[in-house]
Amino acid sequence: MAGFTDEERERIREQLIEIGHELLLQYGPKKTTVADITEPTGIAKPTFYQFFESKSDLYLVILQRELEEYMENVRSELLGVDDPQEGLERFFRCYVEFGEENPFIQQTVIKGNYQDILRNVSPDQFAELQHQELAEFVPIIEEFQRRSDGPISEMEPLTVLGIMGGSIGLLILHKDEYERYEQELDGIGDGYYEHVRNVLIETLARGLTTD
């Protein structure tokens, strides 16, 4: 990267990440161009590729940062919690909060297709991201297993994560449909989605940790 000092490279890279994040949330990956990202930084479009191989490479960095922040929140919520049922319930609620309230996840997963932002990411890069995720998740699940005599104690950590994604994750994806039920169907009042979500979380946490 001839022409830039180390300090300048770091500053420009952070600017590209910040601007890319803002534009992705505002316009989505398809409507955001490399020129849109580079223009506010004052660098030419070709210079972008001195910092990132592609838009997907930039978006991957953004996703990694979002996941790191999410895991910090998980660890904070679990700090000092010894009861496995309470811990697993908090773990599930952090997952819900991430899916329902994180703007990046809303834009790229809930309302869009995350594959659009990772289209040009190499299989090795994607595999590395998944490996990093598991490295964060698995010790947490194993701690629940160590403290519980329930079914979770005999499960593979990936099975527990699959149960979470295949139940709570799908519920989050269909939140809008549940909220439409409240308006269209007699006998279903306000807060139906929240009620179903809370019952699901409590039931899963109790069922997985209770002997």
VOPAGU-2260 file (C-alpha; in pm, 1 decimal, decimal comma):
REM VOPAGU-2260
SITE   aa  ch    i         X         Y         Z
SITE  MET   A    0       0,0       0,0       0,0
SITE  ALA   A    1     254,1     253,6    -118,4
SITE  GLY   A    2     171,3     612,1     -34,5
SITE  PHE   A    3       4,5     547,8     303,0
SITE  THR   A    4     163,6     541,9     644,2
SITE  ASP   A    5      54,9     270,2     887,5
SITE  GLU   A    6    -155,5     526,4    1072,4
SITE  GLU   A    7    -324,3     640,3     750,1
SITE  ARG   A    8    -395,9     282,4     644,1
SITE  GLU   A    9    -559,6     206,4     975,8
SITE  ARG   A   10    -765,7     527,8     965,7
SITE  ILE   A   11    -883,9     469,4     608,7
SITE  ARG   A   12    -966,3     105,4     678,6
SITE  GLU   A   13   -1177,4     200,0     977,7
SITE  GLN   A   14   -1353,8     466,4     771,6
SITE  LEU   A   15   -1435,2     211,9     500,8
SITE  ILE   A   16   -1575,3     -27,2     759,8
SITE  GLU   A   17   -1787,1     243,3     922,8
SITE  ILE   A   18   -1919,1     383,2     593,9
SITE  GLY   A   19   -1978,3      36,3     451,3
SITE  HIS   A   20   -2177,7     -53,0     761,7
SITE  GLU   A   21   -2393,3     261,2     734,7
SITE  LEU   A   22   -2463,1     218,1     362,9
SITE  LEU   A   23   -2538,3    -149,9     399,8
SITE  LEU   A   24   -2801,9     -72,5     661,6
SITE  GLN   A   25   -2947,9     213,6     458,2
SITE  TYR   A   26   -2949,7      69,9     106,9
SITE  GLY   A   27   -2864,2    -298,7     133,4
SITE  PRO   A   28   -2573,7    -480,3     -35,6
SITE  LYS   A   29   -2706,9    -475,9    -391,3
SITE  LYS   A   30   -2760,5     -99,4    -406,4
SITE  THR   A   31   -2431,4      -9,5    -240,8
SITE  THR   A   32   -2133,2      25,0    -472,8
SITE  VAL   A   33   -1763,8      37,9    -398,4
SITE  ALA   A   34   -1763,6     399,4    -520,8
SITE  ASP   A   35   -2037,1     482,8    -267,0
SITE  ILE   A   36   -1811,4     349,2       6,9
SITE  THR   A   37   -1489,0     513,9    -104,2
SITE  GLU   A   38   -1622,2     859,4    -196,1
SITE  PRO   A   39   -1669,3     986,8     163,8
SITE  THR   A   40   -1314,8     878,0     251,6
SITE  GLY   A   41   -1158,2    1074,4     -32,7
SITE  ILE   A   42    -982,6     774,6    -188,4
SITE  ALA   A   43   -1027,9     649,6    -544,7
SITE  LYS   A   44   -1239,0     341,6    -614,9
SITE  PRO   A   45    -938,9     125,3    -718,8
SITE  THR   A   46    -769,2     207,3    -387,9
SITE  PHE   A   47   -1048,7      21,4    -205,6
SITE  TYR   A   48    -893,9    -303,8    -323,5
SITE  GLN   A   49    -573,7    -223,3    -140,3
SITE  PHE   A   50    -773,4    -266,7     180,6
SITE  PHE   A   51   -1033,6    -530,7      91,3
SITE  GLU   A   52   -1052,8    -788,3    -184,8
SITE  SER   A   53   -1422,2    -715,6    -244,7
SITE  LYS   A   54   -1735,7    -568,3     -87,0
SITE  SER   A   55   -1804,6    -914,8      51,7
SITE  ASP   A   56   -1467,7    -910,8     225,8
SITE  LEU   A   57   -1558,7    -577,3     385,8
SITE  TYR   A   58   -1901,2    -704,4     489,2
SITE  LEU   A   59   -1741,6   -1013,7     640,5
SITE  VAL   A   60   -1534,7    -790,5     868,4
SITE  ILE   A   61   -1851,5    -603,6     968,6
SITE  LEU   A   62   -2028,1    -932,9    1043,4
SITE  GLN   A   63   -1736,6   -1052,4    1255,3
SITE  ARG   A   64   -1751,1    -733,8    1461,4
SITE  GLU   A   65   -2125,5    -769,8    1511,9
SITE  LEU   A   66   -2074,2   -1127,2    1631,3
SITE  GLU   A   67   -1797,5   -1021,0    1868,0
SITE  GLU   A   68   -2025,2    -759,6    2022,8
SITE  TYR   A   69   -2302,3   -1017,8    2050,0
SITE  MET   A   70   -2073,8   -1263,8    2230,1
SITE  GLU   A   71   -1961,3    -992,2    2471,9
SITE  ASN   A   72   -2327,6    -935,9    2556,7
SITE  VAL   A   73   -2380,6   -1311,3    2605,8
SITE  ARG   A   74   -2083,9   -1342,0    2840,3
SITE  SER   A   75   -2201,0   -1037,3    3035,5
SITE  GLU   A   76   -2551,7   -1181,0    3076,2
SITE  LEU   A   77   -2416,4   -1516,4    3196,6
SITE  LEU   A   78   -2166,6   -1371,6    3441,1
SITE  GLY   A   79   -2232,4   -1509,7    3788,3
SITE  VAL   A   80   -2523,6   -1732,3    3677,4
SITE  ASP   A   81   -2480,6   -2083,6    3819,4
SITE  ASP   A   82   -2823,1   -2234,6    3754,3
SITE  PRO   A   83   -2812,6   -2406,7    3410,8
SITE  GLN   A   84   -3180,6   -2345,4    3339,4
SITE  GLU   A   85   -3152,3   -1974,5    3408,8
SITE  GLY   A   86   -2826,5   -1958,4    3215,5
SITE  LEU   A   87   -2969,5   -2132,2    2910,3
SITE  GLU   A   88   -3275,4   -1910,4    2919,1
SITE  ARG   A   89   -3055,3   -1600,0    2925,3
SITE  PHE   A   90   -2848,7   -1745,6    2642,3
SITE  PHE   A   91   -3163,8   -1790,0    2433,3
SITE  ARG   A   92   -3284,8   -1438,5    2513,7
SITE  CYS   A   93   -2952,5   -1289,9    2399,9
SITE  TYR   A   94   -3001,4   -1478,2    2073,8
SITE  VAL   A   95   -3350,5   -1331,8    2039,8
SITE  GLU   A   96   -3230,3    -979,9    2114,5
SITE  PHE   A   97   -2957,3   -1015,1    1852,1
SITE  GLY   A   98   -3205,3   -1133,7    1591,0
SITE  GLU   A   99   -3483,6    -888,9    1668,8
SITE  GLU   A  100   -3291,4    -570,3    1747,5
SITE  ASN   A  101   -2953,8    -578,3    1572,6
SITE  PRO   A  102   -2987,4    -360,2    1259,3
SITE  PHE   A  103   -2722,9    -553,3    1067,4
SITE  ILE   A  104   -2892,3    -889,6    1126,7
SITE  GLN   A  105   -3231,1    -738,8    1045,7
SITE  GLN   A  106   -3105,6    -603,8     713,0
SITE  THR   A  107   -2898,5    -901,9     603,6
SITE  VAL   A  108   -3082,4   -1203,0     748,4
SITE  ILE   A  109   -3435,7   -1119,7     858,9
SITE  LYS   A  110   -3530,5    -884,8     573,1
SITE  GLY   A  111   -3268,3    -987,3     320,4
SITE  ASN   A  112   -3044,2   -1273,2     218,5
SITE  TYR   A  113   -2711,9   -1293,2     396,8
SITE  GLN   A  114   -2568,2   -1472,7      94,2
SITE  ASP   A  115   -2593,4   -1143,5     -96,2
SITE  ILE   A  116   -2328,3    -986,8     126,2
SITE  LEU   A  117   -2104,2   -1293,6     132,6
SITE  ARG   A  118   -2136,6   -1378,4    -234,6
SITE  ASN   A  119   -1765,0   -1339,7    -312,2
SITE  VAL   A  120   -1629,6   -1468,7      17,9
SITE  SER   A  121   -1413,4   -1774,3     -36,8
SITE  PRO   A  122   -1521,7   -2107,5     116,6
SITE  ASP   A  123   -1210,7   -2098,5     334,9
SITE  GLN   A  124   -1301,3   -1754,1     471,4
SITE  PHE   A  125   -1658,6   -1862,2     543,8
SITE  ALA   A  126   -1538,9   -2182,4     708,7
SITE  GLU   A  127   -1303,5   -1977,8     926,0
SITE  LEU   A  128   -1592,1   -1752,7    1034,2
SITE  GLN   A  129   -1798,2   -2057,5    1129,7
SITE  HIS   A  130   -1502,1   -2200,9    1318,2
SITE  GLN   A  131   -1465,2   -1876,9    1513,1
SITE  GLU   A  132   -1835,7   -1879,4    1600,4
SITE  LEU   A  133   -1818,8   -2235,8    1728,4
SITE  ALA   A  134   -1507,6   -2156,6    1929,2
SITE  GLU   A  135   -1716,5   -1894,8    2111,3
SITE  PHE   A  136   -2039,0   -2093,9    2147,2
SITE  VAL   A  137   -1918,0   -2442,5    2234,8
SITE  PRO   A  138   -1752,1   -2359,8    2572,0
SITE  ILE   A  139   -2072,4   -2187,0    2683,3
SITE  ILE   A  140   -2282,9   -2490,9    2594,1
SITE  GLU   A  141   -2031,4   -2722,5    2759,8
SITE  GLU   A  142   -2059,5   -2522,0    3080,5
SITE  PHE   A  143   -2437,0   -2568,0    3078,1
SITE  GLN   A  144   -2382,5   -2939,7    3022,8
SITE  ARG   A  145   -2138,3   -2964,8    3311,6
SITE  ARG   A  146   -2387,6   -2811,9    3554,0
SITE  SER   A  147   -2697,1   -2997,3    3436,7
SITE  ASP   A  148   -2837,3   -3349,0    3475,8
SITE  GLY   A  149   -3095,8   -3289,9    3204,1
SITE  PRO   A  150   -3094,2   -3401,3    2839,0
SITE  ILE   A  151   -2849,0   -3124,9    2744,3
SITE  SER   A  152   -2574,6   -3305,9    2938,7
SITE  GLU   A  153   -2566,8   -3586,0    2679,8
SITE  MET   A  154   -2606,7   -3376,1    2364,3
SITE  GLU   A  155   -2344,8   -3253,3    2124,8
SITE  PRO   A  156   -2307,4   -2873,5    2154,5
SITE  LEU   A  157   -2392,2   -2843,5    1783,9
SITE  THR   A  158   -2721,1   -3020,7    1851,3
SITE  VAL   A  159   -2812,1   -2763,9    2115,3
SITE  LEU   A  160   -2726,0   -2480,1    1877,4
SITE  GLY   A  161   -2930,9   -2651,3    1606,4
SITE  ILE   A  162   -3231,2   -2672,2    1839,6
SITE  MET   A  163   -3195,9   -2301,5    1915,4
SITE  GLY   A  164   -3173,0   -2201,8    1550,4
SITE  GLY   A  165   -3439,1   -2445,6    1432,1
SITE  SER   A  166   -3697,6   -2326,9    1685,3
SITE  ILE   A  167   -3625,1   -1980,6    1822,3
SITE  GLY   A  168   -3442,4   -1872,3    1507,5
SITE  LEU   A  169   -3731,6   -1971,6    1282,0
SITE  LEU   A  170   -3977,3   -1797,2    1513,4
SITE  ILE   A  171   -3779,3   -1473,4    1479,2
SITE  LEU   A  172   -3781,4   -1508,1    1100,1
SITE  HIS   A  173   -4161,4   -1534,3    1104,0
SITE  LYS   A  174   -4225,6   -1257,0    1356,4
SITE  ASP   A  175   -4416,9   -1047,2    1102,6
SITE  GLU   A  176   -4656,9   -1334,6    1034,5
SITE  TYR   A  177   -4735,4   -1376,2    1402,8
SITE  GLU   A  178   -4802,1   -1005,8    1433,0
SITE  ARG   A  179   -5042,0   -1026,0    1137,0
SITE  TYR   A  180   -5230,1   -1303,7    1316,6
SITE  GLU   A  181   -5299,4   -1057,1    1596,8
SITE  GLN   A  182   -5480,3    -829,8    1351,6
SITE  GLU   A  183   -5655,2   -1089,0    1136,3
SITE  LEU   A  184   -5766,6   -1368,9    1368,4
SITE  ASP   A  185   -6029,6   -1351,5    1640,5
SITE  GLY   A  186   -5917,9   -1467,9    1981,4
SITE  ILE   A  187   -5553,0   -1365,8    1934,7
SITE  GLY   A  188   -5467,0   -1050,5    2122,1
SITE  ASP   A  189   -5176,6    -808,5    2117,5
SITE  GLY   A  190   -4847,3    -957,4    2221,8
SITE  TYR   A  191   -4914,1   -1300,1    2072,3
SITE  TYR   A  192   -4566,8   -1326,2    1921,4
SITE  GLU   A  193   -4396,1   -1218,2    2244,5
SITE  HIS   A  194   -4607,0   -1467,5    2440,1
SITE  VAL   A  195   -4519,5   -1758,2    2210,4
SITE  ARG   A  196   -4152,3   -1656,8    2208,0
SITE  ASN   A  197   -4129,4   -1638,1    2587,0
SITE  VAL   A  198   -4308,9   -1968,5    2640,1
SITE  LEU   A  199   -4081,9   -2134,4    2383,3
SITE  ILE   A  200   -3765,8   -2003,8    2551,7
SITE  GLU   A  201   -3879,3   -2104,6    2899,2
SITE  THR   A  202   -3995,0   -2447,7    2785,6
SITE  LEU   A  203   -3675,1   -2524,9    2596,2
SITE  ALA   A  204   -3452,0   -2409,4    2881,5
SITE  ARG   A  205   -3646,3   -2612,3    3136,6
SITE  GLY   A  206   -3677,0   -2921,5    2917,1
SITE  LEU   A  207   -3309,4   -2930,2    2824,7
SITE  THR   A  208   -3172,8   -2878,9    3175,6
SITE  THR   A  209   -3422,4   -3057,2    3401,8
SITE  ASP   A  210   -3379,8   -3426,3    3477,2
